[in-house]
Amino acid sequence: MNRYERLNAILELVAERGRIDVETLAGELAVSTATIRRDLDHLAQQQFLTRTRGGAVAHSVAYDLPLRYKTARQATEKQRIGQAAADLVAVGMVIGINGGTTATEVARAIATRTDLRSPNEGRRAITIVTNAVNIANELTVRPHVKIVVTGGVARPQSYELAGPLATHILEGVSLDLAILGADAVDPLYGASAHHEGEADINKLMASRARRVVVVADSSKVGGQAFARIRRPEEIDMLITDVGVGDDAVAKFEEAGVQVMRV
């Protein structure tokens, strides 16, 4: 377990239990108490929890962890999902991508595809419309990608732009493909997000696309988050990992969703 994985595990344990002590964390994570104390001090400095004399108590932000602490979760699966989604992209396409860890892996996989080159020198091969400032930052330097960024107010947890300013760009574009990460995806409820502002922007992005693909690892499948992004019948494809069982796949397919497990 690397440091980011350990910090993520600490935050999840503290959020789940409300209060935890150093010795318990050291035992469950198989590290020294000195390491746990340093980790707790670091997380307290970042205001993700509150230090106590013998441990820590939950801080409200621990329930919505910043993106950099979420990247450790099922990282290998997310990379495979990202590559599979990137393989759907062809030269000349206009693609919408929202924020989150899995969507970021999609953007990275698109950026490293050496075959995505425009036949006309000087022209960008693909256009990506995104409301995620981290994705825009990574792809701006890629010569084959034209980046269009929505307006809006940035959320530090996800790096996504949301709010009324983010709608103006999306209302005026037409997308070949929308690739959307989600906090949860269910065969009956559809794709959803914890934050209603992000859900609204993601819903608008999907409405501007000819085809909608949801990317979510198996830990997100079968659950519901606060705000719906897309109903099942409005999703063309779900790309997930092999941790999703056959029963769940059958339910998605009954709803008209094509499922790809990678």
C-alpha positions in Angstrom: 0.0 0.0 0.0 1.5 3.3 -1.1 1.0 6.6 0.7 -1.9 7.8 -1.3 -3.7 4.5 -0.8 -3.0 4.7 2.9 -4.3 8.3 3.2 -7.4 7.3 1.3 -7.9 4.3 3.6 -7.5 6.5 6.7 -10.1 9.0 5.4 -12.6 6.3 4.6 -12.2 4.6 8.0 -12.5 7.9 9.8 -15.6 8.9 7.7 -17.2 5.5 8.3 -16.6 5.3 12.1 -16.7 9.0 13.0 -13.7 8.6 15.4 -10.7 6.3 15.4 -7.5 6.0 17.4 -3.9 5.7 16.2 -3.4 2.1 17.4 -6.5 0.8 15.6 -5.4 2.4 12.4 -1.8 1.1 12.7 -3.2 -2.4 13.2 -5.7 -2.4 10.4 -3.3 -0.8 7.9 -0.2 -2.8 9.1 2.1 0.2 9.6 3.7 1.8 12.6 2.0 4.2 14.9 4.6 6.8 14.0 3.6 6.5 10.4 -0.1 6.9 11.3 0.6 9.9 13.4 2.4 11.6 10.5 -0.5 10.7 8.2 -3.1 12.1 10.6 -1.1 15.3 11.1 -0.9 15.7 7.3 -4.6 15.2 6.8 -5.4 17.5 9.6 -3.3 20.2 8.0 -5.3 19.8 4.8 -8.5 20.1 6.9 -9.8 16.6 5.9 -10.2 15.5 9.6 -9.7 16.8 13.1 -6.8 15.5 15.2 -7.5 14.4 18.8 -5.0 13.4 21.5 -5.1 9.7 20.5 -6.4 9.7 17.0 -8.8 11.6 14.8 -12.5 12.5 14.3 -14.3 12.9 11.0 -14.4 16.3 9.3 -17.3 16.9 6.9 -15.1 17.1 3.8 -14.0 13.5 4.4 -17.2 12.3 2.9 -16.4 13.9 -0.5 -12.7 13.2 -1.0 -10.7 15.4 -3.3 -9.8 13.8 -6.7 -6.1 13.3 -5.8 -7.1 10.9 -2.9 -9.7 9.0 -5.1 -7.1 8.1 -7.8 -5.8 5.2 -5.7 -9.1 3.4 -5.8 -9.1 0.6 -8.4 -6.5 2.4 -10.4 -5.7 -0.6 -12.7 -9.4 -1.1 -13.5 -9.8 2.6 -14.3 -6.9 2.6 -16.6 -8.3 -0.4 -18.6 -11.7 1.3 -18.7 -10.1 4.5 -19.9 -8.2 2.7 -22.7 -11.4 0.9 -23.9 -13.3 4.2 -24.0 -10.5 5.9 -25.8 -10.6 3.2 -28.5 -14.1 4.4 -29.4 -12.6 7.8 -30.6 -11.9 8.4 -34.3 -10.3 11.2 -36.2 -12.6 14.1 -36.7 -14.9 13.4 -33.7 -16.1 16.0 -31.2 -16.1 14.3 -27.7 -17.5 15.5 -24.4 -15.8 14.4 -21.3 -16.7 15.3 -17.7 -14.5 15.1 -14.6 -13.6 12.4 -12.1 -10.9 9.8 -11.9 -12.2 7.4 -14.6 -12.9 10.2 -17.0 -9.4 11.5 -16.5 -8.0 8.1 -17.4 -10.1 8.2 -20.6 -8.6 11.6 -21.5 -5.1 10.4 -20.8 -5.6 7.3 -23.0 -6.9 9.6 -25.8 -3.9 11.8 -25.4 -1.4 9.0 -25.9 -3.1 7.4 -29.0 -0.4 7.9 -31.7 -2.9 7.0 -34.5 -5.0 10.1 -33.8 -3.5 12.4 -36.3 -5.3 14.6 -38.7 -4.6 13.9 -42.4 -4.3 17.6 -43.0 -1.2 19.1 -41.4 -1.9 21.9 -39.0 -5.4 20.8 -38.2 -6.4 19.2 -34.9 -7.6 15.6 -35.3 -10.2 15.6 -32.5 -12.0 18.2 -30.4 -12.7 17.6 -26.7 -15.3 19.6 -24.8 -14.8 19.3 -21.1 -15.8 20.9 -17.8 -12.9 19.4 -16.0 -9.9 21.8 -15.5 -7.4 19.0 -14.8 -8.3 17.3 -18.1 -8.0 20.6 -20.0 -4.6 21.2 -18.4 -3.3 17.8 -19.4 -4.6 17.9 -23.0 -3.9 21.5 -24.0 -0.3 20.6 -24.8 -1.3 17.7 -27.1 -1.0 18.9 -30.7 -3.7 16.6 -32.1 -6.4 17.7 -29.6 -8.5 20.9 -29.7 -9.7 21.7 -26.2 -12.9 23.6 -25.5 -13.5 24.3 -21.8 -16.9 25.3 -20.4 -17.2 28.2 -18.0 -18.4 27.8 -14.4 -17.2 27.6 -10.8 -14.6 24.9 -10.1 -15.3 22.4 -7.4 -12.1 21.4 -5.6 -13.2 17.8 -5.0 -13.6 16.9 -8.6 -12.0 19.8 -10.6 -15.3 20.1 -12.5 -16.8 23.5 -13.5 -20.4 23.8 -12.6 -23.1 26.4 -12.3 -25.0 28.6 -14.9 -21.8 29.8 -16.6 -21.0 26.3 -17.6 -24.2 25.9 -19.6 -23.6 28.5 -22.3 -20.9 26.6 -24.1 -22.7 23.2 -23.9 -25.9 24.6 -25.2 -24.2 25.7 -28.4 -22.2 22.6 -29.3 -23.0 19.3 -30.9 -21.1 16.2 -29.8 -20.4 12.9 -31.6 -19.8 11.2 -28.3 -20.2 12.0 -24.6 -18.0 9.9 -22.2 -19.2 10.4 -18.7 -17.9 9.3 -15.4 -20.5 8.8 -12.6 -20.5 8.3 -8.9 -23.0 5.4 -9.4 -24.7 3.6 -12.2 -27.7 1.3 -11.8 -29.7 -0.7 -14.4 -33.0 0.7 -13.0 -32.0 4.2 -11.9 -29.3 5.0 -14.4 -26.2 7.1 -13.9 -26.0 9.6 -11.0 -23.7 12.0 -9.1 -23.3 13.1 -5.5 -23.4 16.8 -6.4 -26.5 18.2 -8.1 -24.5 20.9 -9.9 -22.2 18.4 -11.6 -25.1 16.2 -12.5 -26.9 19.1 -14.2 -23.8 19.9 -16.4 -23.2 16.2 -17.1 -26.9 15.8 -18.1 -26.6 18.8 -20.5 -23.4 17.4 -22.0 -25.1 14.0 -22.6 -28.1 15.7 -24.2 -25.8 17.3 -26.8 -24.3 14.0 -27.9 -25.3 11.5 -30.5 -24.0 8.6 -28.4 -23.6 8.4 -24.6 -21.0 6.2 -22.9 -20.8 5.8 -19.1 -17.4 4.8 -17.7 -17.5 3.3 -14.1 -15.6 0.7 -12.3 -17.4 -2.2 -10.6 -17.5 -0.4 -7.2 -19.9 2.2 -8.7 -22.2 -0.4 -10.3 -25.5 -1.2 -8.7 -25.8 2.0 -6.5 -27.5 5.3 -6.6 -26.1 8.8 -5.9 -28.1 11.9 -5.0 -28.7 13.4 -8.5 -29.5 11.6 -11.7 -27.4 12.3 -14.8 -29.0 9.9 -17.3 -31.8 7.2 -17.2 -30.8 3.7 -18.3 -32.6 3.9 -21.6 -30.7 7.1 -22.3 -27.3 5.4 -22.0 -25.9 3.7 -25.1 -22.9 1.8 -23.5 -21.5 1.1 -20.1 -17.7 0.4 -19.9 -16.8 -1.2 -16.6 -14.5 -4.0 -15.3 -14.8 -7.7 -14.9 -15.9 -7.3 -11.3 -19.4 -6.7 -12.5 -21.3 -10.0 -12.5 -23.4 -11.6 -15.3 -26.7 -10.8 -13.5 -26.0 -7.1 -13.4 -24.9 -7.2 -17.1 -28.2 -8.9 -18.0 -30.2 -6.2 -16.2 -28.4 -3.4 -18.0 -28.8 -5.2 -21.4 -32.6 -5.6 -20.6 -32.7 -1.8 -20.2 -31.0 -1.4 -23.6 -27.5 -0.6 -22.4 -24.6 -2.3 -24.1 -22.0 -3.5 -21.5 -18.3 -3.8 -22.1 -16.3 -5.5 -19.3 -12.5 -5.0 -19.5 
